[in-house]
Amino acid sequence: MADKVLDWLLEEENPSVRYLTLSSLMDRSEDEAEVMGAKEAIMSIGVVPTLLDLQNEDGSWGKPERFYTDKYRGTVWNLVILAEMRADPKNERVKKACEFILSCSQEFEQGGFSYTQSAKTKTGLPSGVIPCLTGNMVYSLIRLGFIEDKRVQRAIDWICSYQRADDGIEEPPSGKLYERYEACWGRHSCHLGVAKALKALAAIPDDRRSESVREKIEQLVEYFLLHRIYKKSHDLEKVAKPGWLRFGFPLMYQTDLLELLEIFAELGIKDPRLEDAIRIVANKRNNEGFWKMQNSFNDKMLVAVEEKGKPSKWLTLRALKILKFYDEL
């Protein structure tokens, strides 16, 4: 890991990357003054304070009822950004955003998250519950300090109960939930639903994972191992998701090889079936030691995050964490 790359990641203009570089790449203690200073700066410099300044009084962004459908400016998407950036869970505006999405998007009976609201109850409409959204919201709410909340625990139970990891079956499960959207619940599990569910469960601290969470993580991990993450499981010579080889951040409901490998590294999983994916990450490093942003939602989000085609601190941080864990640096 070149000193110039590390110095670049530690620049103060991006406190989120600085904090994560110190804590998760350099393994510095959370109690160290430099780490605490970087964490505190997240709320005063850059994307997070800019985004919070655009927040409505009720905790939403834009038109409150378009919390999901206003891509990528509505409340759902901004909550994902706040979580990725490690916004302070104790901040009142952050808490308000979490409470807003729990009240209007979570489906009351089973605990999944819906992209639309019931006109009668003002909670998540059951027919709009989808797996990628549920995974994204559980991940975000855990990162933003709501893991103890009973509503989040119900959403975790929803993932453990309903998130599938089928690799092509003749007869999909029956029932109203599975009959709503072919893309989400058809013969083959939705890759994005599996990815976001795994991301959510991986965010639960190891000592807080129940037996059902551990079992579900194993299922979701094996699903991606069968696919070598990005290939067709039944023909490993073919790429199933070519877009996953173009790295970006933030990814919203999408994912890519880099995000998934970071999750595998955080889970401590080493498996020969990951070798090809790791090699792809290593080969995308340029001569200066950086990784470039290849996929971006800039101009669609309220706040720009880095620049497409330019060296990316977020991607470089993720890639270095992966290569460090797999001893490829």
N, C-alpha and C positions, 0 to 999 in steps of 0.2 A: 504494500500500500504506500504509494509515493507521498512524501511529506506535502508536496504542493496540492495534491488532491485532498488530503486531510485538512490542510489549512483552509482550502476553499469551502469545504463542508462546514467548517467552524466559523465562517464569517457571520457577523452579528445581524446582517440584513435579513436572514431567514432563521429566526430563533427556533422554529419547530425542528428544522433539520439540524441546527446546532445542538439542541437538547437531545435529539435521538442519536446523533453521532456520538456525543459524550456518553450517554447512558446505555445504548444498545450495541453500538459498534466498538467503542473503546472500553465498555464495561466499567465505567466510573460510577461510584455510589451516588444514589439519589440525595444523600445527605451532604455531598460536597458543595461548597459555595458556588463554584462555577456552574455546576449542573442546575442547582436551584435558581441561579440568576438567569440562565438560558430559559428555564421553564417559565419563570415569571415574565420574561420579555415576550413570550408568545401572545400575551394579552394586551401588549402595548405597541408592538411593531408588526407590520405586515398584514397578511390576509385576514387573520382572526378579528382584530379590532375593526378593520374596514368592513368586514361582513356584518359584525354586530351593530355597527352604526346604521346599517340599512334595515335592521329588524323592526317589525311592527310592535306595537305596545303589547299585543297578546302573545308574543313569542314567535309569530309566524313571519314569513317573508312574502311580499307580493299579495295576491288575492288569497286569503286564508283557505278557501275551499279548493284551491288548485294546488294543494300541498305536494301532490305527486305529478299531476298532469302538466304543470308549468316546468317543463324540462329545459334547462337544468338550473332553474332559478327559484323554484319553490322550496318549501320548508324541508322536505325530505332530503333534497340534494345538498342544502346548506348544512343540515345536521351531519351528513356524511363528511363534508369538508371539515367541519369543526372537530369531529372525532379523529379524522386522519391527522389534523394539525395539532392534536393533543391540547385542545382548549381546556381551560381550567374548569373542572366540574363544580367548583364552589362558586363560580361566577353566577350572579342572579339571572343574567340574560341567557346564559347557557342553560340553566335550569328551566327557564321559561320555555325555551325552544323544545326541550325534552318533554315537558309537561304537555305542551301543545300537541305534539305528535302522538303521544300516548292517548290523549283524550279524543282526538278526531280520527286517527288512523287505525288504532288497534281494535280488532273485532272482539266484542265483549265476551262471547261464550267460550271460544276455544283459544284465543290469545294470539292468532296470527295478525299480520298487518295488511290492511287493505289500501288500494290506491284511490278509493272513493269513500264518501261518507254517507251514512244513512240519513235521509231527510227527517226521519222520525226520532231516532235516538241521538243523532249527531256523533255517533261513534262509527268505527269502520264497518262498512257494508260487507257482510259475509261473502257475497258473490265476487267481491273485488280482492279477496285475499290471494296473494301470490308469493311464491317461495323466495325469489330474489329480494323483494322488498322486505319481507320478514327478516331474512338474514342480515340485510343492510341495517335495519333499524335495531336489531338486537346487538349487532356489533357496535353501532354508534352509541347506544344507550349504556352499554357496558363501559366503553371507553370514557363516557361522560359522567360516570359515577353512579349509575342507576342499577347496578347489579343486585343490590339488596331489595329493590322494589319488587313487590309481589307481581306486578303486571309484567315486568321483564322476566321473572321466573316462569310465569305462565307462557310467555313467548318462547323461552328456551324449551319448555316442555312440548310446545307445539312443534318445534323443529325435530325434537327427538321422536315424536309420535308420527308426524306426517311427512317429513322430508325424505324423499326416496333417493335411492342410489342404484336404480335398475339400469342395466346396460343392454336394453332391448329385450322386451318380453312380449309374449303373444297376447296376454290379457292383462291390461293395466288394472290396478285395484278399482273396485266399484265404490260408489258413494258420491254424494253431491260435490264434495271438495274436489274429487278427482275428475269429475265430468265437466268442469267449467271451461278449462282452457287446454286444448290439445298440446300447445307448445310447452305448457308448464307440467302437465300431468299425463301425457300420452304414453305410448309404448316405451319410449326411451326417456329417462330422466333429463330434465333441462340442465345442461352444463352450468349455466349461470346460477340456477337455484342451488345446485350442489356446491358451487364455489362460494357463494355468499353465506350459505349455511355453515360450511367449514370455517370460513373466516370468523363468523360469529362465535361458534363454539370454541375456537382456538383462542379467542380473546378472554375466555374465562380462566382465571388463574388455576394452575394445576391442582392446588389443594382445595379448590372449590368445585371441582368437576365430579358430578354424581356418576354412578355406574352407567346410567342410561346415556349421559353425555359422552362418556368414554367409548361406549359401544357405538354410538352414532358417529363419533369422530373416526373410529376405525373403519366403518363402512364407507364414509365419504373419502377418506384417504385412499382406500383400496380402489375405489371408483377411478380416481385420477391416476393411480399407479397402473391400472389396467390400460389406461389411455396414454401412458407415458406423458401425461398431462394434456398434450395437445394433438394427439394422433387418433386415428380410428382404431378402436380396440380390436376389431376383427380383421384389420389389415394395417399393420403398423408401418407399412411403407407409405401410407397416405396421411396427409395432414388434415385433421378434422376442423381445426380452427386456425387458419392462416393469420387472421387478425390478431391472434394472441402472441404472435411473434413480433409485433410492432408495439413497443412498450410505451405506456403513458401513465399519467397521474394528474388528478384523481380519476378513477375509473368508473365511478358511479355504479350503475347496475352491471356494467361490463367487467371483464377481468382480463388478465393476460398471464403469460408464463412466469413473468417476474413476480407478480403479486402472489401467485400460487406457490412458487418455490420459497418465497419468504415465509409463507404460512407453514410449509413443511419444515423449514429450518427452525422456526419458532417452536414447533411441536417436537423438535429433536429427532426427526425421521430421516434416516439414511437408508437408501435402498438402491440397488444397481439399476433399477428401472428409471431412476432419475438422471442417470449419467448424461444422456443425450441432451436433456433440457438444460442441465448445468453447463454443458459445453456451449450451448447457444448463448447463454448469458455471458460467459467469459469472452466469446468471440465478438460480442457487440461493443466491447470496450475499444475506444479509439486510441490512437498513438499517444495521446496526452493523459490517458488513464480515466477518461470520463465516458459516461453513457449519454447519448442524445435523446431528447424528447421526440418520439415518433408519432404519438397519438395524443391529441389535445381537445378538450371541450372549451377552450378559450373562445370568447365571443358568444358563447352560449350560457356561460356562468355569470354571476353578478360581479365576481372578482377574478381577474386573470391569475393563473398559476404558471409561472415560468413561460417558456416560449418554444413552440414547435420548431424542430430543426436545430435547436441550440443545446449545448450541454446542460443536463438536468441534475440538480442536486438531489432531488427526490429519487430519481432512478439510479443515480450513482450510489447513494446511500443504501438503497435496497439491494443492488447488485453486490456491493462489497460485503454486506451482511451475509448474503447467500454464499459467496465465494469463501468467506472466512469460515463459516460453519462447515462447508464441504471441503475445506483445506485446499482451495484452488487459487489462492492469492499469489 
